[in-house]
């Protein structure tokens, strides 16, 4: 397929402007069309201002900025796109509108012109079905803000010519972006893989396990994520994130893994959208999130002796090492003494199930999450049974925070908070690989670049241990009976065989 040298962009909103910017900076001729003259004028002024600022900051040479501006043509007539090698639509997210536009374009552009949709949620195959030449139609999904989000999903519809996708991928590289290839399935890669963090975070909140601030603190301070689910949803806005959650759930015919929460339905109806409305899961004042300071650890003496269950030797070793570093006396033996704080280290179980299965006194049992280890200074998560006495809860908090590390005590939950959210993220990514929607490498590239996770979900599963992720998921299914946590066959088989989750 011939090299793409000229790009038409339909829609002069934020996405259209962003695509126009990176295309012009890459030396392409850019034709920007919009039905509203005011939108075109605004786009021109915005791009001029952007390039001037990049020059001032030393991020773009003045001649290149001027060349980019000169490469931009504003179009008030769709017919001005007739000689383009590629036309990218960035218009309203409605199937009928996109189909109608592509039908118009087919009467204008040459037969070799590629037609690409920047849709985030609509089927490329369905868009192409309205076209005379569906083979030249593909998805080209950029993320906002386009110049900063260096990933683009290249989506092949069922009738797309693979060479069209190849050409779009090569163009993405020329524009400084990383292309990832996806099949035409709901959510493609990023919106599909992103279901785990938000939907499971909402589930934790809905079950009363922890509040928003606690969940976000655990996911950032313990699991190493840049943002927790509620910070992220407030940043995105529920008017954007809730419809995506609902759409993907319905498009996968009510797949339990993607089940949304009624919490966002109510908040959306009430206009609590996030930062843009000043109130979401958090309140905002002058754009700053308002969070009450964490309560200090209880001012009580830690229990003099602690017994750590040997049921999970790896977890016991981590906790014993920490307790000894904190100056605690650790009881030895297979059973706890009558005066010891009892500590369990479950994977995927709640504290109640661990205590009952092991025949322990639930009134003085506390669970510790060891999935991410217990490094010095990192947040620790404890979990009590409904019977755990307040004195034992306070003693556990005092002991595990005695070196100044932050500690969160959550209500009883199968898989704590980080375990269940991370396991869900890994499991969904494994299912994307199992269904052949994208290669394992592209799944991880898309998620790290598009969502900013500390690792790609498959690499994350490898780092934590695929067998441990499977154990967490199976135990959550055993405790809850909820099939949203059933392990993907991709995950299950690789755990059984000792293979990497990135191994095809």
C-alpha positions in Angstrom: 0.0 0.0 0.0 1.3 3.5 -0.9 2.8 5.7 1.8 0.3 8.0 3.5 1.3 11.7 2.9 -2.0 13.5 3.3 -4.6 13.1 6.1 -8.1 14.4 6.3 -9.6 14.7 9.7 -13.4 15.2 10.2 -14.2 16.8 13.5 -12.3 19.7 15.0 -12.9 18.9 18.7 -10.2 17.8 21.1 -9.5 14.5 19.4 -9.5 15.9 15.9 -7.2 18.7 16.9 -4.8 16.3 18.7 -4.6 14.0 15.6 -4.1 17.1 13.4 -1.2 18.3 15.6 0.8 15.1 15.6 0.2 14.5 11.9 1.3 18.0 10.9 4.4 17.7 13.2 5.3 14.5 11.4 5.4 16.3 8.0 2.0 15.2 6.6 -0.4 17.5 4.8 -3.4 17.9 7.1 -7.0 18.8 6.0 -9.2 19.6 9.0 -12.9 19.7 8.3 -15.8 20.5 10.6 -19.4 21.6 9.9 -19.0 24.5 12.3 -16.8 27.4 11.2 -16.3 28.5 14.8 -14.9 25.1 15.7 -12.4 25.4 12.8 -11.3 28.8 13.8 -10.9 27.7 17.4 -8.9 24.7 16.3 -6.6 26.8 14.2 -6.0 29.3 17.1 -5.5 26.4 19.6 -3.0 24.6 17.4 -1.1 27.9 16.7 -0.9 28.5 20.4 0.2 24.9 21.2 3.0 25.1 18.7 4.2 28.5 20.0 4.3 27.1 23.5 6.3 24.0 22.4 8.8 26.4 20.8 9.0 28.5 23.9 9.7 25.4 26.0 12.3 24.2 23.7 10.4 21.0 22.8 9.9 22.0 19.1 12.2 23.9 16.8 10.6 27.1 15.4 11.0 26.1 11.7 9.2 22.8 12.4 6.4 24.5 14.2 5.9 26.9 11.3 6.0 24.1 8.8 3.4 22.2 10.8 1.1 25.3 10.8 1.6 25.8 7.1 0.7 22.1 6.5 -2.7 22.6 8.1 -5.6 23.4 5.8 -9.0 24.3 7.3 -11.9 22.9 5.2 -15.5 24.1 5.2 -16.5 21.7 2.4 -16.1 17.9 2.7 -15.1 17.8 -1.0 -11.8 19.4 -0.1 -10.7 16.0 1.3 -10.9 14.4 -2.2 -7.1 13.9 -2.6 -6.3 12.6 0.9 -4.6 9.3 1.3 -6.4 8.8 4.6 -9.4 10.3 6.3 -9.9 9.9 10.0 -13.3 10.6 11.5 -13.5 12.0 15.1 -17.2 12.9 15.2 -20.0 12.1 17.6 -20.0 8.5 18.9 -23.1 7.3 17.0 -23.1 4.5 14.5 -25.6 6.1 12.1 -23.6 9.3 12.0 -20.3 7.5 11.3 -21.9 5.3 8.6 -23.5 8.4 7.0 -20.2 10.2 6.9 -18.3 7.3 5.4 -21.0 6.9 2.7 -20.5 10.6 1.8 -16.7 10.2 1.8 -16.9 7.2 -0.6 -18.4 9.5 -3.2 -15.6 12.0 -2.8 -12.2 10.3 -2.1 -10.3 8.0 -4.4 -10.6 4.2 -4.1 -7.1 3.9 -2.6 -8.0 6.3 0.3 -8.2 4.6 3.7 -11.2 5.5 5.9 -10.5 5.2 9.6 -12.7 5.7 12.6 -11.5 7.1 16.0 -14.4 5.3 17.7 -13.8 4.1 21.3 -16.7 1.8 21.5 -18.5 1.1 18.2 -17.9 -1.9 16.0 -15.6 -1.2 13.0 -17.3 -4.0 11.1 -20.7 -2.3 11.7 -19.4 1.0 10.5 -17.8 -0.6 7.4 -21.0 -2.4 6.6 -22.5 0.8 5.2 -19.6 1.2 2.8 -19.1 0.2 -0.8 -15.5 -0.8 -0.1 -15.5 -2.1 3.5 -12.0 -3.5 3.1 -10.5 0.0 3.3 -12.2 0.8 6.6 -10.4 0.2 9.9 -10.3 1.6 13.5 -7.7 4.1 14.5 -8.4 4.8 18.2 -6.3 7.6 19.8 -6.5 8.6 23.4 -7.0 12.1 24.9 -4.8 14.2 25.0 -3.5 12.7 21.7 0.0 14.3 21.8 0.7 13.0 25.2 -1.0 9.6 25.1 1.6 7.8 22.9 -0.5 4.8 22.0 -3.1 4.1 19.2 -5.3 1.1 18.7 -5.4 -0.2 15.2 -8.5 -2.2 14.8 -9.2 -4.7 12.0 -12.9 -5.2 11.2 -14.0 -8.5 9.8 -13.7 -7.2 6.3 -10.7 -4.9 6.7 -7.7 -5.5 4.4 -4.7 -6.3 6.7 -2.6 -4.0 4.6 -4.8 -1.1 5.7 -4.0 -1.9 9.3 -0.3 -2.2 8.4 -0.3 1.2 6.8 -2.0 2.8 9.8 0.5 1.2 12.2 3.4 2.5 10.2 1.8 6.0 10.1 1.4 5.8 13.9 5.1 5.2 14.3 5.9 8.1 11.9 3.8 10.3 14.2 5.7 9.2 17.3 3.0 6.8 18.6 3.1 3.1 19.5 0.5 1.1 17.5 -1.2 -1.9 19.0 -3.3 -4.2 16.9 -6.7 -5.4 18.0 -9.6 -7.5 16.7 -13.0 -5.8 16.4 -14.4 -6.7 19.8 -16.2 -4.5 22.4 -13.7 -2.2 24.1 -10.9 -3.2 21.8 -7.8 -3.5 24.2 -7.6 -0.5 26.6 -11.3 0.0 27.5 -11.7 -3.8 27.7 -8.6 -4.3 29.9 -9.5 -1.3 32.1 -12.7 -2.9 33.4 -10.9 -4.7 36.2 -9.7 -1.6 38.2 -12.9 0.3 38.2 -15.6 -2.4 38.4 -13.9 -4.3 41.1 -13.1 -1.1 43.0 -16.8 -0.3 42.9 -17.6 -3.8 44.1 -15.3 -3.4 47.1 -17.1 -0.1 47.9 -20.5 -1.5 47.4 -19.8 -4.4 49.8 -18.7 -1.9 52.5 -15.2 -3.4 52.7 -13.5 0.0 52.6 -14.3 3.6 51.6 -13.1 5.4 48.4 -10.0 7.0 50.0 -9.0 3.7 51.6 -9.3 1.8 48.3 -7.3 4.4 46.4 -4.7 4.5 49.2 -4.3 0.7 49.1 -4.0 0.6 45.3 -1.4 3.4 45.1 0.5 2.8 48.4 0.5 -1.0 48.4 -0.1 -2.2 44.8 1.9 0.6 43.2 -0.7 2.1 40.9 -0.4 5.8 39.9 -4.2 6.3 40.7 -6.8 4.4 42.5 -10.2 3.6 40.8 -12.1 6.4 42.4 -9.5 9.1 41.7 -9.5 7.8 38.1 -13.3 7.8 37.7 -13.4 11.4 39.1 -10.7 12.5 36.6 -12.5 10.8 33.6 -16.0 11.8 34.7 -18.8 9.3 35.3 -20.6 10.7 32.2 -17.8 9.0 30.3 -16.8 6.0 32.4 -20.3 4.7 33.4 -21.6 4.4 29.8 -18.4 2.5 28.8 -18.9 0.1 31.7 -22.5 -0.5 30.8 -21.8 -0.8 27.1 -19.0 -3.3 27.4 -21.1 -5.4 29.9 -24.1 -5.5 27.5 -22.0 -6.0 24.4 -20.5 -9.1 26.0 -24.0 -10.3 26.8 -23.9 -9.7 30.5 -20.5 -11.3 31.1 -20.2 -11.3 34.9 -16.5 -10.2 34.8 -17.7 -6.8 33.5 -20.8 -6.3 35.7 -21.1 -2.6 36.5 -22.3 -1.2 39.9 -25.5 0.6 40.7 -23.4 3.0 42.6 -22.3 4.8 39.4 -25.9 4.8 38.1 -27.1 6.7 41.1 -24.2 9.1 41.1 -24.6 9.8 37.3 -28.3 10.5 37.8 -27.4 12.9 40.6 -24.8 14.8 38.6 -21.9 13.8 40.8 -19.6 13.3 37.8 -16.2 14.1 39.3 -13.7 16.9 39.0 -15.7 18.6 36.2 -18.7 19.2 38.6 -16.7 19.7 41.8 -18.2 16.6 43.4 -17.7 13.0 42.6 -16.5 10.2 44.8 -14.5 13.1 46.4 -15.3 16.8 46.8 -13.1 19.3 45.1 -12.2 22.8 46.1 -10.3 24.9 43.5 -9.7 21.7 41.6 -8.0 20.0 44.6 -9.3 16.7 46.0 -10.6 17.0 49.6 -9.7 14.0 51.7 -9.8 13.9 55.5 -6.5 13.0 57.1 -6.1 9.4 58.1 -6.7 8.7 61.7 -3.5 8.1 63.7 -2.8 4.5 64.9 -4.5 3.7 68.3 -2.4 4.8 71.2 -2.3 1.4 72.8 0.5 -1.0 73.7 0.8 -3.7 71.0 0.1 -7.2 72.2 3.3 -8.6 73.6 3.0 -11.9 71.7 1.9 -12.7 68.1 1.2 -16.1 66.6 1.4 -16.3 62.8 -0.5 -19.2 61.1 1.8 -21.7 59.3 -1.0 -22.6 56.9 0.8 -20.5 54.2 4.5 -20.8 54.9 5.5 -18.1 52.4 3.1 -15.6 53.9 4.1 -16.6 57.4 7.8 -16.0 56.7 7.1 -12.5 55.4 5.0 -11.6 58.5 7.4 -13.1 61.0 10.3 -11.2 59.4 8.4 -7.9 59.7 7.2 -8.6 63.3 10.7 -9.4 64.4 11.9 -6.2 62.8 9.2 -4.4 64.7 10.3 -5.9 68.0 7.3 -8.3 68.5 7.7 -11.6 70.2 6.5 -14.3 67.8 5.1 -17.5 69.3 6.2 -20.7 67.8 4.2 -23.9 67.5 1.3 -25.2 65.5 -1.4 -23.6 67.7 -1.6 -20.1 69.2 -1.3 -19.5 73.0 -4.3 -18.1 74.8 -2.9 -14.6 75.1 -1.5 -14.1 71.5 -2.8 -12.0 68.6 -3.5 -14.5 65.8 -2.4 -13.5 62.3 -3.4 -15.3 59.1 -2.2 -14.6 55.5 -4.9 -15.7 53.2 -4.9 -15.5 49.4 -8.5 -14.9 48.1 -10.1 -15.9 51.3 -11.6 -13.6 53.9 -10.4 -13.6 57.5 -13.5 -15.4 58.7 -13.0 -18.3 56.2 -9.3 -18.6 57.1 -10.0 -18.6 60.9 -12.8 -21.2 60.5 -11.0 -23.5 58.1 -7.9 -23.5 60.4 -9.9 -23.8 63.7 -8.7 -20.5 65.1 -10.3 -18.1 67.6 -12.0 -15.5 65.3 -12.3 -13.1 68.2 -8.5 -12.4 68.1 -7.8 -13.1 64.5 -6.5 -10.5 62.0 -5.4 -11.1 58.4 -2.5 -9.5 56.6 -2.2 -9.0 52.8 1.2 -10.3 51.7 0.6 -10.5 47.9 2.9 -7.5 47.3 5.3 -8.3 50.1 5.8 -6.2 53.2 8.6 -3.8 52.3 9.6 -1.2 54.7 7.6 2.0 54.5 4.9 0.7 52.1 1.3 0.7 53.1 0.0 -2.5 54.8 -3.5 -3.8 54.7 -5.1 -5.7 57.7 -8.5 -7.3 57.8 -10.6 -8.4 60.8 -13.4 -10.9 61.2 -16.8 -9.6 62.3 -16.0 -11.1 65.7 -12.5 -9.7 66.2 -12.5 -7.7 69.4 -11.7 -4.0 69.3 -8.7 -4.4 71.6 -7.2 -7.0 69.2 -7.9 -4.7 66.2 -6.2 -1.8 68.0 -3.3 -4.0 69.1 -2.8 -5.2 65.5 -2.9 -1.6 64.1 -0.5 -0.4 66.7 2.0 -3.3 66.1 2.0 -3.2 62.3 2.3 0.6 62.2 4.9 0.9 64.9 7.7 1.7 62.4 5.7 4.6 60.9 4.4 2.7 57.8 0.7 3.5 56.9 -1.7 0.8 57.7 -5.3 0.3 56.5 -7.8 -1.9 58.4 -10.6 -3.1 56.1 -13.8 -5.0 56.7 -13.8 -8.8 56.0 -13.5 -9.4 52.3 -12.4 -12.4 50.2 -9.1 -11.2 48.7 -8.7 -8.0 50.8 -8.7 -5.1 48.4 -5.5 -5.2 46.3 -5.6 -9.0 45.8 -9.1 -9.0 44.3 -8.6 -5.9 42.2 -5.2 -7.0 40.8 -6.3 -10.6 40.2 -9.3 -9.3 38.3 -7.1 -7.0 36.2 -4.8 -9.9 35.3 -7.6 -12.3 34.7 -9.4 -10.0 32.2 -6.1 -9.4 30.3 -5.6 -13.2 30.1 -9.1 -13.6 28.7 -8.3 -10.9 26.0 -5.2 -13.0 25.1 -7.3 -16.2 25.2 -9.8 -14.8 22.7 -7.1 -13.6 20.4 -8.3 -10.0 20.5 -4.6 -8.9 20.7 -1.2 -10.4 21.2 0.1 -10.6 24.8 2.8 -8.0 24.0 0.2 -5.6 22.6 -2.1 -6.1 25.6 0.7 -5.0 27.9 1.9 -2.2 25.7 -1.7 -0.8 25.4 -2.4 -0.9 29.1 0.9 0.6 30.3 0.7 3.4 27.7 -3.0 3.9 27.7 -3.8 3.4 31.4 -0.4 4.1 33.1 -0.4 0.9 35.2 2.9 0.1 36.9 3.3 -3.0 34.7 1.3 -4.5 31.9 -1.4 -6.8 33.4 0.3 -10.0 32.0 3.7 -9.0 33.3 2.1 -8.1 36.6 0.7 -11.6 36.8 4.1 -13.0 36.1 5.7 -10.9 38.7 3.2 -11.9 41.4 3.0 -15.5 40.3 0.3 -16.9 38.0 -0.3 -19.7 40.4 -1.0 -17.3 43.2 -3.4 -15.3 41.0 -5.3 -18.5 40.2 -5.4 -19.4 43.9 -6.8 -16.0 44.7 -9.5 -16.2 42.1 -10.5 -19.7 42.9 -10.8 -18.9 46.6 -12.9 -15.9 45.9 -15.3 -18.1 43.8 -15.3 -20.6 46.6 -16.2 -18.0 49.2 -18.7 -15.9 47.2 -20.0 -18.3 44.5 -19.6 -15.4 42.0 -18.5 -16.5 38.6 -17.1 -13.0 37.8 -13.9 -14.4 39.4 -13.6 -17.6 37.5 -10.0 -17.9 36.1 -9.4 -17.5 32.4 -8.1 -20.7 30.7 -5.1 -18.7 29.5 -4.2 -18.0 33.1 -5.1 -21.4 34.4 -3.1 -23.4 31.9 0.0 -21.2 32.1 -0.1 -21.5 35.9 -0.3 -25.3 35.6 2.5 -25.5 33.1 4.8 -22.9 34.8 4.7 -20.7 31.6 4.8 -16.9 31.4 1.5 -15.2 30.8 3.2 -13.4 27.9 4.0 -16.7 26.3 1.9 -17.4 23.2 
